[in-house]
Amino acid sequence: MSRMRYCFLLLSALIASALLSGSLAAQGNGSIDLSVRITPTGARPEPVRQFDFYVLTKSYADIVNEVSGQDILPSRDEFIDKLKCSPELKAWLKVHDIIDLTSPDTDQLFTVNDIMKVPEFFAAYQRSNAGGVTKGLPQPKYRDSEKDSNPDKYQKQKEEYLEATRKFIETHPSTIQGMELELAAVNPKPAWDSLHVEHKRKIAQAAPEIAQVKYLAGKAETDLDGHAIITGLRPGNYWVSSLGMDAASGDRRLTWDVPVIVRPGAPTHVDLSNLNAANNH
């Protein structure tokens, strides 16, 4: 056998082997035959048309948790520590399970000691009862100008005013009502809400990207009948996901994150509907 003939036979054998391996690999892959329907309230099921679905190697819910773990929110106490308010108010917030100082009935939590001890509460109480709204409310006699020029007199009159105010609150507890309306300027809830909204925004932006970069096994867009086929999937466990994107029909807006087992050969049929939606609202 000549050297050229030997090389030709060897090359032919390698090509045949590669083709056979590719054929066997293709035969060993699986696919997902996807059908998506949404049923609005009081109506018939409607196909979800021209909507992207993703086959992931990890649950999208777990991917969201993974991303969330990379942007950890501060604890409630950590958040309170960074507030620009008095140490007394920070201590009060940590003891009480409340973050919205202006919510209705918050005034029922305030004690006389709270009002006298927390500067923000004392100022709110004064504003709430000022301007002739409350008769008999004690008025301070000390002057800030005397704080340095006559400190003894200043301190004595201030203590007398504070004691008179304490006794007035004790004998007129109804004057505490509505005090929470004067706490808007020091209310930590807007900052707390903003922190959580920003956290959710970051996750909503990052999670789909991470899902497609690290865990994407396949992708397809549904046709006008709400049908799609995803091929070339190795046998194993997957999740069919809308990556948190809502598919809408009528009054329904749904997302999916459905586990699927793909086997070699015949396609795995998956029906997505209201019944297996991740969110149903």
CYANA upper distance limits for C-alpha pairs under 8 A (distance plus 0.5 A):
  1 MET  CA      5 ARG  CA      6.95
  1 MET  CA      6 TYR  CA      7.04
  2 SER  CA      6 TYR  CA      6.74
  3 ARG  CA      7 CYS  CA      6.74
  4 MET  CA      8 PHE  CA      6.72
  5 ARG  CA      9 LEU  CA      6.72
  6 TYR  CA     10 LEU  CA      6.65
  7 CYS  CA     11 LEU  CA      6.57
  8 PHE  CA     12 SER  CA      6.63
  9 LEU  CA     13 ALA  CA      6.65
 10 LEU  CA     14 LEU  CA      6.79
 11 LEU  CA     15 ILE  CA      6.73
 12 SER  CA     16 ALA  CA      6.61
 13 ALA  CA     17 SER  CA      6.56
 14 LEU  CA     18 ALA  CA      6.66
 15 ILE  CA     19 LEU  CA      6.66
 16 ALA  CA     20 LEU  CA      6.56
 17 SER  CA     21 SER  CA      6.55
 18 ALA  CA     22 GLY  CA      6.60
 19 LEU  CA     23 SER  CA      6.59
 20 LEU  CA     24 LEU  CA      6.63
 21 SER  CA     25 ALA  CA      6.52
 22 GLY  CA     26 ALA  CA      6.57
 23 SER  CA     27 GLN  CA      6.66
 24 LEU  CA     28 GLY  CA      6.63
 25 ALA  CA     29 ASN  CA      6.94
 26 ALA  CA    232 GLY  CA      7.87
 27 GLN  CA    264 PRO  CA      7.56
 27 GLN  CA    265 GLY  CA      6.84
 28 GLY  CA    234 ARG  CA      7.78
 28 GLY  CA    235 PRO  CA      8.13
 28 GLY  CA    264 PRO  CA      5.47
 28 GLY  CA    265 GLY  CA      6.96
 29 ASN  CA    231 THR  CA      8.41
 29 ASN  CA    232 GLY  CA      6.12
 29 ASN  CA    233 LEU  CA      5.88
 29 ASN  CA    234 ARG  CA      5.30
 29 ASN  CA    235 PRO  CA      6.70
 29 ASN  CA    263 ARG  CA      7.98
 29 ASN  CA    264 PRO  CA      5.46
 29 ASN  CA    265 GLY  CA      7.03
 30 GLY  CA    231 THR  CA      6.97
 30 GLY  CA    232 GLY  CA      6.57
 30 GLY  CA    233 LEU  CA      5.49
 30 GLY  CA    234 ARG  CA      6.41
 30 GLY  CA    235 PRO  CA      6.50
 30 GLY  CA    262 VAL  CA      6.47
 30 GLY  CA    263 ARG  CA      6.02
 30 GLY  CA    264 PRO  CA      4.90
 30 GLY  CA    265 GLY  CA      5.97
 30 GLY  CA    266 ALA  CA      7.28
 30 GLY  CA    267 PRO  CA      6.54
 30 GLY  CA    268 THR  CA      8.12
 31 SER  CA    229 ILE  CA      7.55
 31 SER  CA    230 ILE  CA      6.02
 31 SER  CA    231 THR  CA      4.82
 31 SER  CA    232 GLY  CA      6.68
 31 SER  CA    233 LEU  CA      6.13
 31 SER  CA    262 VAL  CA      7.25
 31 SER  CA    263 ARG  CA      8.37
 31 SER  CA    264 PRO  CA      8.33
 31 SER  CA    265 GLY  CA      8.36
 31 SER  CA    266 ALA  CA      7.88
 31 SER  CA    267 PRO  CA      5.21
 31 SER  CA    268 THR  CA      6.63
 32 ILE  CA    229 ILE  CA      6.15
 32 ILE  CA    230 ILE  CA      5.65
 32 ILE  CA    231 THR  CA      7.05
 32 ILE  CA    262 VAL  CA      7.73
 32 ILE  CA    267 PRO  CA      5.80
 32 ILE  CA    268 THR  CA      5.24
 32 ILE  CA    269 HIS  CA      6.44
 32 ILE  CA    270 VAL  CA      7.38
 33 ASP  CA    227 HIS  CA      8.14
 33 ASP  CA    228 ALA  CA      6.73
 33 ASP  CA    229 ILE  CA      5.20
 33 ASP  CA    230 ILE  CA      7.23
 33 ASP  CA    267 PRO  CA      6.43
 33 ASP  CA    268 THR  CA      6.31
 33 ASP  CA    269 HIS  CA      5.21
 33 ASP  CA    270 VAL  CA      6.61
 34 LEU  CA    227 HIS  CA      6.09
 34 LEU  CA    228 ALA  CA      5.55
 34 LEU  CA    229 ILE  CA      6.36
 34 LEU  CA    230 ILE  CA      8.33
 34 LEU  CA    269 HIS  CA      6.60
 34 LEU  CA    270 VAL  CA      5.49
 34 LEU  CA    271 ASP  CA      6.60
 34 LEU  CA    272 LEU  CA      8.09
 35 SER  CA    226 GLY  CA      6.21
 35 SER  CA    227 HIS  CA      5.09
 35 SER  CA    228 ALA  CA      7.09
 35 SER  CA    269 HIS  CA      8.38
 35 SER  CA    270 VAL  CA      6.79
 35 SER  CA    271 ASP  CA      5.39
 35 SER  CA    272 LEU  CA      6.68
 36 VAL  CA     47 PRO  CA      6.38
 36 VAL  CA     48 VAL  CA      6.10
 36 VAL  CA    222 THR  CA      8.47
 36 VAL  CA    226 GLY  CA      5.66
 36 VAL  CA    227 HIS  CA      6.96
 36 VAL  CA    271 ASP  CA      6.36
 36 VAL  CA    272 LEU  CA      5.15
 36 VAL  CA    273 SER  CA      6.56
 37 ARG  CA     45 PRO  CA      6.26
 37 ARG  CA     46 GLU  CA      5.81
 37 ARG  CA     47 PRO  CA      4.97
 37 ARG  CA     48 VAL  CA      6.14
 37 ARG  CA    226 GLY  CA      7.24
 37 ARG  CA    271 ASP  CA      8.25
 37 ARG  CA    272 LEU  CA      6.72
 37 ARG  CA    273 SER  CA      5.55
 37 ARG  CA    274 ASN  CA      8.14
 38 ILE  CA     45 PRO  CA      5.79
 38 ILE  CA     46 GLU  CA      5.76
 38 ILE  CA     47 PRO  CA      6.94
 38 ILE  CA     48 VAL  CA      7.32
 38 ILE  CA    248 ALA  CA      8.10
 38 ILE  CA    249 SER  CA      6.80
 38 ILE  CA    252 ARG  CA      7.87
 38 ILE  CA    254 LEU  CA      8.40
 38 ILE  CA    273 SER  CA      5.95
 38 ILE  CA    274 ASN  CA      6.40
 39 THR  CA     43 ALA  CA      6.83
 39 THR  CA     44 ARG  CA      6.24
 39 THR  CA     45 PRO  CA      4.61
 39 THR  CA     46 GLU  CA      6.57
 39 THR  CA    249 SER  CA      7.76
 39 THR  CA    252 ARG  CA      7.92
 39 THR  CA    273 SER  CA      7.99
 39 THR  CA    274 ASN  CA      7.10
 40 PRO  CA     44 ARG  CA      7.45
 40 PRO  CA     45 PRO  CA      7.48
 40 PRO  CA     46 GLU  CA      8.45
 40 PRO  CA    249 SER  CA      6.55
 40 PRO  CA    250 GLY  CA      5.71
 40 PRO  CA    251 ASP  CA      6.24
 40 PRO  CA    252 ARG  CA      6.07
 41 THR  CA    250 GLY  CA      8.06
 41 THR  CA    251 ASP  CA      7.23
 41 THR  CA    252 ARG  CA      8.08
 46 GLU  CA    249 SER  CA      7.62
 47 PRO  CA    224 LEU  CA      7.83
 47 PRO  CA    225 ASP  CA      6.12
 47 PRO  CA    226 GLY  CA      4.97
 48 VAL  CA    222 THR  CA      7.55
 48 VAL  CA    224 LEU  CA      8.12
 48 VAL  CA    225 ASP  CA      7.86
 48 VAL  CA    226 GLY  CA      5.16
 48 VAL  CA    247 ALA  CA      7.49
 48 VAL  CA    248 ALA  CA      8.38
 48 VAL  CA    249 SER  CA      8.48
 49 ARG  CA    222 THR  CA      6.03
 49 ARG  CA    223 ASP  CA      6.03
 49 ARG  CA    224 LEU  CA      5.35
 49 ARG  CA    225 ASP  CA      6.93
 49 ARG  CA    226 GLY  CA      5.39
 49 ARG  CA    227 HIS  CA      8.42
 50 GLN  CA    221 GLU  CA      6.01
 50 GLN  CA    222 THR  CA      5.25
 50 GLN  CA    223 ASP  CA      5.89
 50 GLN  CA    224 LEU  CA      7.02
 50 GLN  CA    226 GLY  CA      7.85
 51 PHE  CA    221 GLU  CA      5.72
 51 PHE  CA    222 THR  CA      5.88
 51 PHE  CA    223 ASP  CA      8.47
 51 PHE  CA    247 ALA  CA      8.09
 52 ASP  CA    219 LYS  CA      7.59
 52 ASP  CA    220 ALA  CA      6.25
 52 ASP  CA    221 GLU  CA      4.83
 52 ASP  CA    222 THR  CA      7.06
 52 ASP  CA    242 SER  CA      7.36
 53 PHE  CA    219 LYS  CA      6.30
 53 PHE  CA    220 ALA  CA      6.12
 53 PHE  CA    221 GLU  CA      6.70
 53 PHE  CA    222 THR  CA      8.19
 53 PHE  CA    240 VAL  CA      7.23
 53 PHE  CA    241 SER  CA      6.29
 53 PHE  CA    242 SER  CA      5.63
 53 PHE  CA    243 LEU  CA      8.32
 54 TYR  CA    216 LEU  CA      7.48
 54 TYR  CA    217 ALA  CA      8.19
 54 TYR  CA    218 GLY  CA      6.45
 54 TYR  CA    219 LYS  CA      5.00
 54 TYR  CA    220 ALA  CA      7.20
 54 TYR  CA    239 TRP  CA      8.48
 54 TYR  CA    240 VAL  CA      6.17
 54 TYR  CA    241 SER  CA      5.68
 54 TYR  CA    242 SER  CA      6.77
 54 TYR  CA    243 LEU  CA      7.84
 55 VAL  CA    216 LEU  CA      6.58
 55 VAL  CA    217 ALA  CA      5.90
 55 VAL  CA    218 GLY  CA      5.42
 55 VAL  CA    219 LYS  CA      6.48
 55 VAL  CA    238 TYR  CA      6.86
 55 VAL  CA    239 TRP  CA      6.09
 55 VAL  CA    240 VAL  CA      5.19
 55 VAL  CA    241 SER  CA      6.83
 56 LEU  CA     60 TYR  CA      8.09
 56 LEU  CA    211 ALA  CA      7.73
 56 LEU  CA    212 GLN  CA      8.49
 56 LEU  CA    215 TYR  CA      5.74
 56 LEU  CA    216 LEU  CA      5.25
 56 LEU  CA    217 ALA  CA      5.96
 56 LEU  CA    218 GLY  CA      7.67
 56 LEU  CA    238 TYR  CA      6.04
 56 LEU  CA    239 TRP  CA      5.61
 56 LEU  CA    240 VAL  CA      6.91
 56 LEU  CA    241 SER  CA      7.66
 57 THR  CA    215 TYR  CA      5.67
 57 THR  CA    216 LEU  CA      7.04
 57 THR  CA    217 ALA  CA      7.03
 57 THR  CA    237 ASN  CA      7.38
 57 THR  CA    238 TYR  CA      5.41
 57 THR  CA    239 TRP  CA      6.92
 58 LYS  CA     62 ASP  CA      7.44
 58 LYS  CA     63 ILE  CA      7.48
 58 LYS  CA    215 TYR  CA      6.73
 58 LYS  CA    238 TYR  CA      7.14
 58 LYS  CA    239 TRP  CA      6.99
 59 SER  CA     63 ILE  CA      6.84
 59 SER  CA    238 TYR  CA      8.22
 59 SER  CA    239 TRP  CA      6.24
 59 SER  CA    257 ASP  CA      7.13
 59 SER  CA    258 VAL  CA      8.48
 59 SER  CA    259 PRO  CA      8.03
 60 TYR  CA     64 VAL  CA      6.64
 60 TYR  CA    211 ALA  CA      7.62
 60 TYR  CA    239 TRP  CA      8.14
 60 TYR  CA    241 SER  CA      7.27
 60 TYR  CA    243 LEU  CA      7.04
 60 TYR  CA    244 GLY  CA      8.48
 60 TYR  CA    257 ASP  CA      6.72
 61 ALA  CA     65 ASN  CA      6.88
 61 ALA  CA    257 ASP  CA      7.85
 62 ASP  CA     66 GLU  CA      6.61
 63 ILE  CA     67 VAL  CA      6.73
 63 ILE  CA    207 ALA  CA      6.94
 63 ILE  CA    210 ILE  CA      8.09
 63 ILE  CA    211 ALA  CA      7.18
 64 VAL  CA     68 SER  CA      6.46
 64 VAL  CA    203 ILE  CA      7.27
 64 VAL  CA    207 ALA  CA      6.06
 65 ASN  CA     69 GLY  CA      6.58
 66 GLU  CA     70 GLN  CA      7.35
 67 VAL  CA     71 ASP  CA      7.44
 67 VAL  CA    203 ILE  CA      6.78
 67 VAL  CA    206 ALA  CA      7.55
 67 VAL  CA    207 ALA  CA      6.61
 68 SER  CA     72 ILE  CA      6.92
 68 SER  CA    203 ILE  CA      6.71
 71 ASP  CA    199 HIS  CA      7.74
 73 LEU  CA    195 LEU  CA      8.47
 73 LEU  CA    196 HIS  CA      8.22
 73 LEU  CA    199 HIS  CA      7.85
 74 PRO  CA     78 GLU  CA      6.14
 74 PRO  CA     79 PHE  CA      6.42
 75 SER  CA     79 PHE  CA      6.64
 76 ARG  CA     80 ILE  CA      6.70
 77 ASP  CA     81 ASP  CA      6.63
 77 ASP  CA     94 LYS  CA      6.89
 78 GLU  CA     82 LYS  CA      7.21
 79 PHE  CA     83 LEU  CA      7.30
 79 PHE  CA    192 TRP  CA      8.31
 80 ILE  CA     90 LYS  CA      6.54
 80 ILE  CA     93 LEU  CA      7.97
 80 ILE  CA     94 LYS  CA      7.95
 81 ASP  CA     90 LYS  CA      7.29
 83 LEU  CA     90 LYS  CA      8.17
 83 LEU  CA    188 PRO  CA      8.06
 85 CYS  CA     89 LEU  CA      7.10
 85 CYS  CA     90 LYS  CA      7.54
 85 CYS  CA    186 VAL  CA      7.70
 86 SER  CA     90 LYS  CA      6.98
 86 SER  CA    118 VAL  CA      8.04
 86 SER  CA    119 PRO  CA      7.61
 86 SER  CA    120 GLU  CA      8.09
 87 PRO  CA     91 ALA  CA      6.68
 88 GLU  CA     92 TRP  CA      6.72
 88 GLU  CA    117 LYS  CA      7.54
 88 GLU  CA    118 VAL  CA      5.73
 88 GLU  CA    119 PRO  CA      7.98
 89 LEU  CA     93 LEU  CA      6.65
 89 LEU  CA    118 VAL  CA      6.21
 89 LEU  CA    119 PRO  CA      8.15
 89 LEU  CA    120 GLU  CA      7.66
 90 LYS  CA     94 LYS  CA      6.80
 91 ALA  CA     95 VAL  CA      6.92
 92 TRP  CA     96 HIS  CA      6.75
 93 LEU  CA     97 ASP  CA      7.65
 93 LEU  CA     98 ILE  CA      7.20
 93 LEU  CA     99 ILE  CA      7.58
 99 ILE  CA    187 ASN  CA      8.26
 99 ILE  CA    188 PRO  CA      6.80
 99 ILE  CA    189 LYS  CA      6.05
 99 ILE  CA    192 TRP  CA      8.44
100 ASP  CA    187 ASN  CA      6.74
100 ASP  CA    188 PRO  CA      7.05
100 ASP  CA    189 LYS  CA      5.47
101 LEU  CA    106 THR  CA      6.84
101 LEU  CA    180 GLU  CA      6.69
101 LEU  CA    183 LEU  CA      6.95
101 LEU  CA    184 ALA  CA      7.97
101 LEU  CA    187 ASN  CA      5.95
101 LEU  CA    188 PRO  CA      7.98
101 LEU  CA    189 LYS  CA      8.09
102 THR  CA    106 THR  CA      7.19
102 THR  CA    180 GLU  CA      5.35
102 THR  CA    181 LEU  CA      6.21
102 THR  CA    182 GLU  CA      8.34
102 THR  CA    183 LEU  CA      6.68
102 THR  CA    184 ALA  CA      6.77
102 THR  CA    187 ASN  CA      7.32
103 SER  CA    180 GLU  CA      7.76
104 PRO  CA    180 GLU  CA      8.21
105 ASP  CA    109 LEU  CA      8.21
106 THR  CA    110 PHE  CA      7.90
106 THR  CA    180 GLU  CA      6.81
107 ASP  CA    176 ILE  CA      6.94
107 ASP  CA    177 GLN  CA      6.33
107 ASP  CA    178 GLY  CA      6.95
107 ASP  CA    179 MET  CA      6.52
107 ASP  CA    180 GLU  CA      6.16
108 GLN  CA    177 GLN  CA      8.02
110 PHE  CA    114 ASP  CA      6.35
110 PHE  CA    115 ILE  CA      7.22
110 PHE  CA    176 ILE  CA      8.19
111 THR  CA    115 ILE  CA      6.88
112 VAL  CA    116 MET  CA      6.73
112 VAL  CA    166 ARG  CA      7.31
112 VAL  CA    169 ILE  CA      7.11
112 VAL  CA    170 GLU  CA      7.24
113 ASN  CA    117 LYS  CA      6.37
114 ASP  CA    118 VAL  CA      6.26
114 ASP  CA    121 PHE  CA      7.65
115 ILE  CA    119 PRO  CA      7.96
115 ILE  CA    121 PHE  CA      5.46
115 ILE  CA    122 PHE  CA      5.35
115 ILE  CA    125 TYR  CA      7.81
116 MET  CA    121 PHE  CA      8.06
116 MET  CA    122 PHE  CA      6.33
116 MET  CA    162 LEU  CA      8.23
116 MET  CA    166 ARG  CA      7.47
117 LYS  CA    121 PHE  CA      8.47
117 LYS  CA    122 PHE  CA      8.01
118 VAL  CA    122 PHE  CA      6.80
119 PRO  CA    123 ALA  CA      6.67
120 GLU  CA    124 ALA  CA      6.63
120 GLU  CA    183 LEU  CA      8.05
120 GLU  CA    186 VAL  CA      8.05
121 PHE  CA    125 TYR  CA      6.56
121 PHE  CA    183 LEU  CA      8.16
122 PHE  CA    126 GLN  CA      6.77
123 ALA  CA    127 ARG  CA      6.76
124 ALA  CA    128 SER  CA      6.50
124 ALA  CA    179 MET  CA      6.56
124 ALA  CA    180 GLU  CA      7.99
124 ALA  CA    182 GLU  CA      5.61
124 ALA  CA    183 LEU  CA      6.70
125 TYR  CA    129 ASN  CA      6.81
125 TYR  CA    175 THR  CA      8.49
125 TYR  CA    176 ILE  CA      7.24
125 TYR  CA    179 MET  CA      6.17
125 TYR  CA    182 GLU  CA      8.26
126 GLN  CA    130 ALA  CA      6.29
127 ARG  CA    182 GLU  CA      7.44
128 SER  CA    178 GLY  CA      7.62
128 SER  CA    179 MET  CA      6.15
128 SER  CA    181 LEU  CA      8.46
128 SER  CA    182 GLU  CA      7.05
129 ASN  CA    133 VAL  CA      5.92
129 ASN  CA    134 THR  CA      5.78
129 ASN  CA    137 LEU  CA      8.14
129 ASN  CA    175 THR  CA      7.49
130 ALA  CA    134 THR  CA      7.27
134 THR  CA    175 THR  CA      8.04
137 LEU  CA    165 THR  CA      7.87
137 LEU  CA    168 PHE  CA      7.59
138 PRO  CA    161 TYR  CA      7.32
138 PRO  CA    164 ALA  CA      6.91
138 PRO  CA    165 THR  CA      6.38
138 PRO  CA    168 PHE  CA      8.07
139 GLN  CA    161 TYR  CA      7.49
140 PRO  CA    157 GLN  CA      8.02
140 PRO  CA    158 LYS  CA      7.45
140 PRO  CA    161 TYR  CA      6.04
141 LYS  CA    157 GLN  CA      6.76
141 LYS  CA    158 LYS  CA      8.00
141 LYS  CA    161 TYR  CA      7.91
142 TYR  CA    146 GLU  CA      7.90
142 TYR  CA    153 LYS  CA      8.22
142 TYR  CA    154 TYR  CA      5.89
142 TYR  CA    155 GLN  CA      8.44
142 TYR  CA    157 GLN  CA      5.89
142 TYR  CA    158 LYS  CA      6.46
143 ARG  CA    147 LYS  CA      7.52
143 ARG  CA    154 TYR  CA      7.31
144 ASP  CA    154 TYR  CA      8.24
145 SER  CA    149 SER  CA      7.54
146 GLU  CA    150 ASN  CA      5.38
146 GLU  CA    151 PRO  CA      6.77
146 GLU  CA    153 LYS  CA      8.14
146 GLU  CA    154 TYR  CA      6.37
147 LYS  CA    151 PRO  CA      5.30
147 LYS  CA    154 TYR  CA      5.98
147 LYS  CA    155 GLN  CA      8.14
150 ASN  CA    154 TYR  CA      6.68
151 PRO  CA    155 GLN  CA      6.48
152 ASP  CA    156 LYS  CA      6.62
153 LYS  CA    157 GLN  CA      6.63
154 TYR  CA    158 LYS  CA      6.60
155 GLN  CA    159 GLU  CA      6.65
156 LYS  CA    160 GLU  CA      6.71
157 GLN  CA    161 TYR  CA      6.63
158 LYS  CA    162 LEU  CA      6.71
159 GLU  CA    163 GLU  CA      6.60
160 GLU  CA    164 ALA  CA      6.58
161 TYR  CA    165 THR  CA      6.60
162 LEU  CA    166 ARG  CA      6.66
163 GLU  CA    167 LYS  CA      6.81
164 ALA  CA    168 PHE  CA      6.61
165 THR  CA    169 ILE  CA      6.70
166 ARG  CA    170 GLU  CA      6.74
167 LYS  CA    171 THR  CA      6.71
168 PHE  CA    172 HIS  CA      6.37
169 ILE  CA    173 PRO  CA      5.89
169 ILE  CA    175 THR  CA      7.39
169 ILE  CA    176 ILE  CA      8.11
173 PRO  CA    177 GLN  CA      8.43
178 GLY  CA    182 GLU  CA      8.38
179 MET  CA    183 LEU  CA      7.88
180 GLU  CA    184 ALA  CA      8.23
183 LEU  CA    187 ASN  CA      6.41
188 PRO  CA    192 TRP  CA      6.72
189 LYS  CA    193 ASP  CA      6.47
190 PRO  CA    194 SER  CA      6.55
191 ALA  CA    195 LEU  CA      6.63
192 TRP  CA    196 HIS  CA      7.04
193 ASP  CA    197 VAL  CA      6.62
194 SER  CA    198 GLU  CA      6.60
195 LEU  CA    199 HIS  CA      6.75
196 HIS  CA    200 LYS  CA      6.70
197 VAL  CA    201 ARG  CA      6.67
198 GLU  CA    202 LYS  CA      6.74
199 HIS  CA    203 ILE  CA      6.92
200 LYS  CA    204 ALA  CA      6.54
201 ARG  CA    205 GLN  CA      6.68
202 LYS  CA    206 ALA  CA      6.53
203 ILE  CA    207 ALA  CA      6.05
204 ALA  CA    208 PRO  CA      7.64
204 ALA  CA    244 GLY  CA      8.38
205 GLN  CA    209 GLU  CA      7.78
206 ALA  CA    210 ILE  CA      6.72
207 ALA  CA    211 ALA  CA      6.53
207 ALA  CA    243 LEU  CA      8.38
208 PRO  CA    212 GLN  CA      6.81
208 PRO  CA    243 LEU  CA      6.18
208 PRO  CA    244 GLY  CA      8.27
209 GLU  CA    213 VAL  CA      6.64
210 ILE  CA    214 LYS  CA      6.29
210 ILE  CA    215 TYR  CA      7.96
211 ALA  CA    215 TYR  CA      5.61
211 ALA  CA    216 LEU  CA      6.70
211 ALA  CA    243 LEU  CA      8.27
212 GLN  CA    216 LEU  CA      5.27
217 ALA  CA    233 LEU  CA      7.43
218 GLY  CA    230 ILE  CA      6.74
218 GLY  CA    231 THR  CA      7.97
218 GLY  CA    232 GLY  CA      8.42
218 GLY  CA    233 LEU  CA      7.83
219 LYS  CA    230 ILE  CA      6.87
220 ALA  CA    228 ALA  CA      6.72
220 ALA  CA    229 ILE  CA      7.25
220 ALA  CA    230 ILE  CA      6.55
221 GLU  CA    228 ALA  CA      6.73
222 THR  CA    226 GLY  CA      5.51
222 THR  CA    227 HIS  CA      5.38
222 THR  CA    228 ALA  CA      5.22
223 ASP  CA    227 HIS  CA      5.88
223 ASP  CA    228 ALA  CA      6.93
233 LEU  CA    262 VAL  CA      7.88
234 ARG  CA    262 VAL  CA      7.83
234 ARG  CA    263 ARG  CA      8.23
234 ARG  CA    264 PRO  CA      7.87
235 PRO  CA    261 ILE  CA      7.99
235 PRO  CA    262 VAL  CA      5.43
235 PRO  CA    263 ARG  CA      5.20
235 PRO  CA    264 PRO  CA      6.21
236 GLY  CA    261 ILE  CA      6.24
236 GLY  CA    262 VAL  CA      5.80
236 GLY  CA    263 ARG  CA      7.22
237 ASN  CA    259 PRO  CA      7.69
237 ASN  CA    260 VAL  CA      6.39
237 ASN  CA    261 ILE  CA      5.17
237 ASN  CA    262 VAL  CA      6.82
238 TYR  CA    259 PRO  CA      6.25
238 TYR  CA    260 VAL  CA      5.60
238 TYR  CA    261 ILE  CA      6.68
238 TYR  CA    262 VAL  CA      7.78
239 TRP  CA    257 ASP  CA      6.54
239 TRP  CA    258 VAL  CA      5.66
239 TRP  CA    259 PRO  CA      4.78
239 TRP  CA    260 VAL  CA      6.07
240 VAL  CA    256 TRP  CA      7.57
240 VAL  CA    257 ASP  CA      6.11
240 VAL  CA    258 VAL  CA      5.66
240 VAL  CA    259 PRO  CA      6.94
240 VAL  CA    260 VAL  CA      7.48
241 SER  CA    255 THR  CA      8.11
241 SER  CA    256 TRP  CA      5.64
241 SER  CA    257 ASP  CA      4.89
241 SER  CA    258 VAL  CA      6.98
242 SER  CA    246 ASP  CA      7.95
242 SER  CA    255 THR  CA      6.36
242 SER  CA    256 TRP  CA      5.99
242 SER  CA    257 ASP  CA      7.34
243 LEU  CA    255 THR  CA      8.19
243 LEU  CA    256 TRP  CA      8.18
243 LEU  CA    257 ASP  CA      8.21
244 GLY  CA    255 THR  CA      6.26
244 GLY  CA    256 TRP  CA      7.82
245 MET  CA    255 THR  CA      6.53
246 ASP  CA    253 ARG  CA      5.96
246 ASP  CA    254 LEU  CA      5.61
246 ASP  CA    255 THR  CA      5.62
247 ALA  CA    253 ARG  CA      5.97
247 ALA  CA    254 LEU  CA      5.75
247 ALA  CA    255 THR  CA      6.88
248 ALA  CA    252 ARG  CA      6.09
248 ALA  CA    253 ARG  CA      4.86
248 ALA  CA    254 LEU  CA      6.93
249 SER  CA    253 ARG  CA      7.15
251 ASP  CA    281 HIS  CA      8.25
252 ARG  CA    280 ASN  CA      7.42
252 ARG  CA    281 HIS  CA      6.27
253 ARG  CA    279 ASN  CA      8.20
253 ARG  CA    280 ASN  CA      7.02
253 ARG  CA    281 HIS  CA      6.31
254 LEU  CA    274 ASN  CA      7.72
254 LEU  CA    277 ALA  CA      6.43
254 LEU  CA    278 ALA  CA      7.52
254 LEU  CA    279 ASN  CA      5.92
254 LEU  CA    280 ASN  CA      5.89
254 LEU  CA    281 HIS  CA      7.45
255 THR  CA    277 ALA  CA      6.05
255 THR  CA    278 ALA  CA      5.86
255 THR  CA    279 ASN  CA      6.07
255 THR  CA    280 ASN  CA      8.14
256 TRP  CA    272 LEU  CA      8.03
256 TRP  CA    276 ASN  CA      7.57
256 TRP  CA    277 ALA  CA      5.27
256 TRP  CA    278 ALA  CA      5.39
256 TRP  CA    279 ASN  CA      7.88
257 ASP  CA    277 ALA  CA      7.73
257 ASP  CA    278 ALA  CA      6.56
258 VAL  CA    276 ASN  CA      7.57
258 VAL  CA    277 ALA  CA      8.34
258 VAL  CA    278 ALA  CA      8.48
260 VAL  CA    270 VAL  CA      8.23
261 ILE  CA    268 THR  CA      8.10
262 VAL  CA    267 PRO  CA      8.23
262 VAL  CA    268 THR  CA      6.56
263 ARG  CA    267 PRO  CA      8.15
263 ARG  CA    268 THR  CA      7.71
272 LEU  CA    276 ASN  CA      6.87
272 LEU  CA    277 ALA  CA      7.68
273 SER  CA    277 ALA  CA      6.75
274 ASN  CA    280 ASN  CA      7.31
